[in-house]
Amino acid sequence: MLIVRLETFGGLALVDGAGAAVATQHRRLALLALLAAAGERGLTRDKLLAYLWPERPAPNARHALEQLLYSLRRQVDAALFLGTNPLHLNPEVITSDLAVFEQAFERGAVAAAVTQYRGPFLDGFYLGDAGEFGRWVETERVRWSTRYAAAPAAAVSALLGRLLYQTGERELERTSQPARDEIRELSS
């Protein structure tokens, strides 16, 4: 059922299954980026209002958010969002390079994670009247670039761990059967 993918590294774009850009407004993309970065936790509506319409009166900002959610549901899929407060993205409808990056890192698949990173988070994307959003972008940009920069060390660490494990297995095979049984019993 996966319909679209949000690409946040090296810019900001919403693409369909064929990789073609899905035309959408800047603020819609900003909302999707906020929710993608929040992951499964999602974000409360109040936080979304503070990021996207910090200067608007609360009733106007709430109405603008409802309109934004409605238009995205119509444009992409009615099931695009899960929950109401907090709100988060439905992983059956939309994925993101952030989610794939993070999942790969958690699995220890550092090389797969690194392939997702195509440049700084939301590079070149700007919302003119939402300073709070701009500050959030800068914080997230540092977080994701730091995570990316840690990839080589994580890859080396994983490789060394595998080598040490393999070396230990070989050494275990060299010991006598009674000693192997005792070692396995102690480690279980």
Phi and psi restraints in degrees (value plus and minus 20) as a CYANA .aco file:
   2 LEU   PHI     -73.1   -33.1
   2 LEU   PSI     107.5   147.5
   3 ILE   PHI    -131.2   -91.2
   3 ILE   PSI     -64.1   -24.1
   4 VAL   PHI    -157.3  -117.3
   4 VAL   PSI     144.3   184.3
   5 ARG   PHI    -152.6  -112.6
   5 ARG   PSI     114.1   154.1
   6 LEU   PHI    -117.0   -77.0
   6 LEU   PSI     104.4   144.4
   7 GLU   PHI    -127.7   -87.7
   7 GLU   PSI      98.2   138.2
   8 THR   PHI    -134.1   -94.1
   8 THR   PSI     -36.0     4.0
   9 PHE   PHI    -107.8   -67.8
   9 PHE   PSI     103.0   143.0
  10 GLY   PHI      64.4   104.4
  10 GLY   PSI      -5.8    34.2
  11 GLY   PHI     127.9   167.9
  11 GLY   PSI    -176.5  -136.5
  12 LEU   PHI    -170.3  -130.3
  12 LEU   PSI      98.8   138.8
  13 ALA   PHI    -170.3  -130.3
  13 ALA   PSI     130.2   170.2
  14 LEU   PHI    -130.3   -90.3
  14 LEU   PSI     103.4   143.4
  15 VAL   PHI    -143.6  -103.6
  15 VAL   PSI     132.1   172.1
  16 ASP   PHI    -106.1   -66.1
  16 ASP   PSI    -196.0  -156.0
  17 GLY   PHI     -79.6   -39.6
  17 GLY   PSI     -46.7    -6.7
  18 ALA   PHI    -107.6   -67.6
  18 ALA   PSI     -22.6    17.4
  19 GLY   PHI      69.1   109.1
  19 GLY   PSI     -15.4    24.6
  20 ALA   PHI    -102.2   -62.2
  20 ALA   PSI     119.9   159.9
  21 ALA   PHI     -84.2   -44.2
  21 ALA   PSI     115.8   155.8
  22 VAL   PHI    -117.0   -77.0
  22 VAL   PSI      94.5   134.5
  23 ALA   PHI     -83.9   -43.9
  23 ALA   PSI     109.3   149.3
  24 THR   PHI    -174.9  -134.9
  24 THR   PSI     139.2   179.2
  25 GLN   PHI     -93.6   -53.6
  25 GLN   PSI     137.8   177.8
  26 HIS   PHI     -77.0   -37.0
  26 HIS   PSI     -65.6   -25.6
  27 ARG   PHI     -87.5   -47.5
  27 ARG   PSI     -52.5   -12.5
  28 ARG   PHI     -84.5   -44.5
  28 ARG   PSI     -64.6   -24.6
  29 LEU   PHI     -83.1   -43.1
  29 LEU   PSI     -59.5   -19.5
  30 ALA   PHI     -81.7   -41.7
  30 ALA   PSI     -63.1   -23.1
  31 LEU   PHI     -80.7   -40.7
  31 LEU   PSI     -64.9   -24.9
  32 LEU   PHI     -83.7   -43.7
  32 LEU   PSI     -59.1   -19.1
  33 ALA   PHI     -84.2   -44.2
  33 ALA   PSI     -62.4   -22.4
  34 LEU   PHI     -79.2   -39.2
  34 LEU   PSI     -66.1   -26.1
  35 LEU   PHI     -91.6   -51.6
  35 LEU   PSI     -55.6   -15.6
  36 ALA   PHI     -84.1   -44.1
  36 ALA   PSI     -62.9   -22.9
  37 ALA   PHI     -87.8   -47.8
  37 ALA   PSI     -50.5   -10.5
  38 ALA   PHI     -93.8   -53.8
  38 ALA   PSI     -42.6    -2.6
  39 GLY   PHI      43.8    83.8
  39 GLY   PSI    -163.1  -123.1
  40 GLU   PHI     -86.6   -46.6
  40 GLU   PSI     -43.6    -3.6
  41 ARG   PHI     -86.8   -46.8
  41 ARG   PSI     -53.6   -13.6
  42 GLY   PHI      50.9    90.9
  42 GLY   PSI    -193.8  -153.8
  43 LEU   PHI    -154.5  -114.5
  43 LEU   PSI     126.8   166.8
  44 THR   PHI     -92.8   -52.8
  44 THR   PSI     137.5   177.5
  45 ARG   PHI     -82.1   -42.1
  45 ARG   PSI     -56.6   -16.6
  46 ASP   PHI     -81.7   -41.7
  46 ASP   PSI     -60.1   -20.1
  47 LYS   PHI     -85.9   -45.9
  47 LYS   PSI     -62.0   -22.0
  48 LEU   PHI     -79.6   -39.6
  48 LEU   PSI     -62.5   -22.5
  49 LEU   PHI     -81.0   -41.0
  49 LEU   PSI     -63.8   -23.8
  50 ALA   PHI     -84.2   -44.2
  50 ALA   PSI     -56.2   -16.2
  51 TYR   PHI     -95.8   -55.8
  51 TYR   PSI     -61.1   -21.1
  52 LEU   PHI    -116.1   -76.1
  52 LEU   PSI     -48.7    -8.7
  53 TRP   PHI    -158.3  -118.3
  53 TRP   PSI      40.4    80.4
  54 PRO   PHI     -84.8   -44.8
  54 PRO   PSI     -46.0    -6.0
  55 GLU   PHI    -116.8   -76.8
  55 GLU   PSI     -29.0    11.0
  56 ARG   PHI    -102.8   -62.8
  56 ARG   PSI     128.9   168.9
  57 PRO   PHI     -80.5   -40.5
  57 PRO   PSI     126.3   166.3
  58 ALA   PHI     -72.2   -32.2
  58 ALA   PSI     -66.3   -26.3
  59 PRO   PHI     -82.7   -42.7
  59 PRO   PSI     -58.8   -18.8
  60 ASN   PHI     -87.1   -47.1
  60 ASN   PSI     -60.9   -20.9
  61 ALA   PHI     -86.0   -46.0
  61 ALA   PSI     -61.2   -21.2
  62 ARG   PHI     -81.4   -41.4
  62 ARG   PSI     -62.5   -22.5
  63 HIS   PHI     -83.5   -43.5
  63 HIS   PSI     -62.1   -22.1
  64 ALA   PHI     -82.6   -42.6
  64 ALA   PSI     -60.2   -20.2
  65 LEU   PHI     -83.6   -43.6
  65 LEU   PSI     -65.2   -25.2
  66 GLU   PHI     -80.0   -40.0
  66 GLU   PSI     -60.9   -20.9
  67 GLN   PHI     -85.4   -45.4
  67 GLN   PSI     -60.2   -20.2
  68 LEU   PHI     -83.9   -43.9
  68 LEU   PSI     -65.9   -25.9
  69 LEU   PHI     -82.5   -42.5
  69 LEU   PSI     -64.1   -24.1
  70 TYR   PHI     -80.1   -40.1
  70 TYR   PSI     -67.0   -27.0
  71 SER   PHI     -87.1   -47.1
  71 SER   PSI     -56.8   -16.8
  72 LEU   PHI     -87.7   -47.7
  72 LEU   PSI     -59.8   -19.8
  73 ARG   PHI     -82.1   -42.1
  73 ARG   PSI     -60.3   -20.3
  74 ARG   PHI     -89.5   -49.5
  74 ARG   PSI     -58.4   -18.4
  75 GLN   PHI     -93.8   -53.8
  75 GLN   PSI     -60.5   -20.5
  76 VAL   PHI    -122.6   -82.6
  76 VAL   PSI     -87.7   -47.7
  77 ASP   PHI    -190.4  -150.4
  77 ASP   PSI     125.2   165.2
  78 ALA   PHI     -81.7   -41.7
  78 ALA   PSI     -47.0    -7.0
  79 ALA   PHI    -115.4   -75.4
  79 ALA   PSI       1.9    41.9
  80 LEU   PHI     -80.0   -40.0
  80 LEU   PSI     -56.5   -16.5
  81 PHE   PHI    -132.0   -92.0
  81 PHE   PSI     129.2   169.2
  82 LEU   PHI    -137.9   -97.9
  82 LEU   PSI     128.2   168.2
  83 GLY   PHI      54.6    94.6
  83 GLY   PSI     151.3   191.3
  84 THR   PHI    -141.3  -101.3
  84 THR   PSI     -58.0   -18.0
  85 ASN   PHI    -180.7  -140.7
  85 ASN   PSI      73.7   113.7
  86 PRO   PHI     -98.7   -58.7
  86 PRO   PSI     140.6   180.6
  87 LEU   PHI    -126.8   -86.8
  87 LEU   PSI     117.0   157.0
  88 HIS   PHI    -165.4  -125.4
  88 HIS   PSI     147.2   187.2
  89 LEU   PHI     -99.1   -59.1
  89 LEU   PSI     124.7   164.7
  90 ASN   PHI    -103.9   -63.9
  90 ASN   PSI      91.8   131.8
  91 PRO   PHI     -86.4   -46.4
  91 PRO   PSI     -32.7     7.3
  92 GLU   PHI    -100.5   -60.5
  92 GLU   PSI     -36.0     4.0
  93 VAL   PHI    -128.8   -88.8
  93 VAL   PSI     -58.9   -18.9
  94 ILE   PHI    -155.5  -115.5
  94 ILE   PSI     118.5   158.5
  95 THR   PHI    -142.6  -102.6
  95 THR   PSI     154.2   194.2
  96 SER   PHI    -166.6  -126.6
  96 SER   PSI     138.3   178.3
  97 ASP   PHI     -83.9   -43.9
  97 ASP   PSI     -48.7    -8.7
  98 LEU   PHI     -82.3   -42.3
  98 LEU   PSI     -66.8   -26.8
  99 ALA   PHI     -84.5   -44.5
  99 ALA   PSI     -64.4   -24.4
 100 VAL   PHI     -84.9   -44.9
 100 VAL   PSI     -61.8   -21.8
 101 PHE   PHI     -77.9   -37.9
 101 PHE   PSI     -70.9   -30.9
 102 GLU   PHI     -86.7   -46.7
 102 GLU   PSI     -63.3   -23.3
 103 GLN   PHI     -83.3   -43.3
 103 GLN   PSI     -61.0   -21.0
 104 ALA   PHI     -83.5   -43.5
 104 ALA   PSI     -63.0   -23.0
 105 PHE   PHI     -80.3   -40.3
 105 PHE   PSI     -64.6   -24.6
 106 GLU   PHI     -82.9   -42.9
 106 GLU   PSI     -52.9   -12.9
 107 ARG   PHI     -99.1   -59.1
 107 ARG   PSI     -29.9    10.1
 108 GLY   PHI      64.4   104.4
 108 GLY   PSI      -9.9    30.1
 109 ALA   PHI    -110.2   -70.2
 109 ALA   PSI      49.9    89.9
 110 VAL   PHI     -80.8   -40.8
 110 VAL   PSI     -60.4   -20.4
 111 ALA   PHI     -81.9   -41.9
 111 ALA   PSI     -60.2   -20.2
 112 ALA   PHI     -86.1   -46.1
 112 ALA   PSI     -57.3   -17.3
 113 ALA   PHI     -84.5   -44.5
 113 ALA   PSI     -65.3   -25.3
 114 VAL   PHI     -81.9   -41.9
 114 VAL   PSI     -53.1   -13.1
 115 THR   PHI     -85.4   -45.4
 115 THR   PSI     -40.4    -0.4
 116 GLN   PHI     -96.8   -56.8
 116 GLN   PSI     -47.3    -7.3
 117 TYR   PHI    -101.0   -61.0
 117 TYR   PSI      89.2   129.2
 118 ARG   PHI    -131.9   -91.9
 118 ARG   PSI     -10.4    29.6
 119 GLY   PHI     128.0   168.0
 119 GLY   PSI     159.2   199.2
 120 PRO   PHI     -77.7   -37.7
 120 PRO   PSI     128.3   168.3
 121 PHE   PHI     -76.5   -36.5
 121 PHE   PSI     107.1   147.1
 122 LEU   PHI      30.2    70.2
 122 LEU   PSI      17.2    57.2
 123 ASP   PHI     -76.9   -36.9
 123 ASP   PSI     104.5   144.5
 124 GLY   PHI      60.1   100.1
 124 GLY   PSI     -17.5    22.5
 125 PHE   PHI    -116.2   -76.2
 125 PHE   PSI     115.4   155.4
 126 TYR   PHI    -168.0  -128.0
 126 TYR   PSI     117.0   157.0
 127 LEU   PHI    -130.4   -90.4
 127 LEU   PSI      97.4   137.4
 128 GLY   PHI     -81.3   -41.3
 128 GLY   PSI     -58.0   -18.0
 129 ASP   PHI    -130.3   -90.3
 129 ASP   PSI       6.3    46.3
 130 ALA   PHI    -154.9  -114.9
 130 ALA   PSI      55.5    95.5
 131 GLY   PHI     -79.9   -39.9
 131 GLY   PSI     -54.8   -14.8
 132 GLU   PHI     -83.8   -43.8
 132 GLU   PSI     -57.7   -17.7
 133 PHE   PHI     -83.9   -43.9
 133 PHE   PSI     -63.0   -23.0
 134 GLY   PHI     -80.7   -40.7
 134 GLY   PSI     -60.4   -20.4
 135 ARG   PHI     -86.6   -46.6
 135 ARG   PSI     -60.1   -20.1
 136 TRP   PHI     -81.0   -41.0
 136 TRP   PSI     -64.1   -24.1
 137 VAL   PHI     -78.1   -38.1
 137 VAL   PSI     -65.0   -25.0
 138 GLU   PHI     -81.7   -41.7
 138 GLU   PSI     -61.8   -21.8
 139 THR   PHI     -83.8   -43.8
 139 THR   PSI     -65.3   -25.3
 140 GLU   PHI     -86.3   -46.3
 140 GLU   PSI     -57.1   -17.1
 141 ARG   PHI     -80.2   -40.2
 141 ARG   PSI     -63.0   -23.0
 142 VAL   PHI     -85.4   -45.4
 142 VAL   PSI     -63.5   -23.5
 143 ARG   PHI     -79.5   -39.5
 143 ARG   PSI     -68.5   -28.5
 144 TRP   PHI     -93.7   -53.7
 144 TRP   PSI     -55.8   -15.8
 145 SER   PHI     -89.9   -49.9
 145 SER   PSI     -53.6   -13.6
 146 THR   PHI     -85.5   -45.5
 146 THR   PSI     -62.5   -22.5
 147 ARG   PHI     -82.3   -42.3
 147 ARG   PSI     -63.0   -23.0
 148 TYR   PHI     -84.6   -44.6
 148 TYR   PSI     -62.4   -22.4
 149 ALA   PHI     -84.8   -44.8
 149 ALA   PSI     -45.8    -5.8
 150 ALA   PHI     -98.8   -58.8
 150 ALA   PSI     -28.7    11.3
 151 ALA   PHI     -78.1   -38.1
 151 ALA   PSI     -67.3   -27.3
 152 PRO   PHI     -79.2   -39.2
 152 PRO   PSI     -61.3   -21.3
 153 ALA   PHI     -85.4   -45.4
 153 ALA   PSI     -59.7   -19.7
 154 ALA   PHI     -85.5   -45.5
 154 ALA   PSI     -59.2   -19.2
 155 ALA   PHI     -85.2   -45.2
 155 ALA   PSI     -64.0   -24.0
 156 VAL   PHI     -83.9   -43.9
 156 VAL   PSI     -63.1   -23.1
 157 SER   PHI     -81.6   -41.6
 157 SER   PSI     -63.9   -23.9
 158 ALA   PHI     -83.5   -43.5
 158 ALA   PSI     -61.5   -21.5
 159 LEU   PHI     -84.0   -44.0
 159 LEU   PSI     -65.0   -25.0
 160 LEU   PHI     -83.0   -43.0
 160 LEU   PSI     -59.8   -19.8
 161 GLY   PHI     -80.2   -40.2
 161 GLY   PSI     -63.8   -23.8
 162 ARG   PHI     -84.8   -44.8
 162 ARG   PSI     -62.1   -22.1
 163 LEU   PHI     -83.3   -43.3
 163 LEU   PSI     -63.0   -23.0
 164 LEU   PHI     -83.7   -43.7
 164 LEU   PSI     -59.9   -19.9
 165 TYR   PHI     -83.2   -43.2
 165 TYR   PSI     -67.1   -27.1
 166 GLN   PHI     -82.6   -42.6
 166 GLN   PSI     -60.6   -20.6
 167 THR   PHI     -82.7   -42.7
 167 THR   PSI     -63.6   -23.6
 168 GLY   PHI     -82.2   -42.2
 168 GLY   PSI     -60.3   -20.3
 169 GLU   PHI     -82.2   -42.2
 169 GLU   PSI     -64.1   -24.1
 170 ARG   PHI     -82.5   -42.5
 170 ARG   PSI     -62.4   -22.4
 171 GLU   PHI     -85.4   -45.4
 171 GLU   PSI     -57.5   -17.5
 172 LEU   PHI     -83.6   -43.6
 172 LEU   PSI     -58.7   -18.7
 173 GLU   PHI     -85.9   -45.9
 173 GLU   PSI     -46.2    -6.2
 174 ARG   PHI     -98.6   -58.6
 174 ARG   PSI     -37.6     2.4
 175 THR   PHI     -99.5   -59.5
 175 THR   PSI     145.6   185.6
 176 SER   PHI     -91.1   -51.1
 176 SER   PSI     138.7   178.7
 177 GLN   PHI     -77.5   -37.5
 177 GLN   PSI     -66.8   -26.8
 178 PRO   PHI     -80.7   -40.7
 178 PRO   PSI     -58.3   -18.3
 179 ALA   PHI     -87.4   -47.4
 179 ALA   PSI     -60.5   -20.5
 180 ARG   PHI     -81.4   -41.4
 180 ARG   PSI     -63.8   -23.8
 181 ASP   PHI     -81.1   -41.1
 181 ASP   PSI     -61.8   -21.8
 182 GLU   PHI     -86.2   -46.2
 182 GLU   PSI     -61.7   -21.7
 183 ILE   PHI     -84.3   -44.3
 183 ILE   PSI     -65.0   -25.0
 184 ARG   PHI     -84.4   -44.4
 184 ARG   PSI     -57.6   -17.6
 185 GLU   PHI     -86.3   -46.3
 185 GLU   PSI     -60.5   -20.5
 186 LEU   PHI     -88.0   -48.0
 186 LEU   PSI     -52.7   -12.7
 187 SER   PHI    -106.0   -66.0
 187 SER   PSI     -27.9    12.1
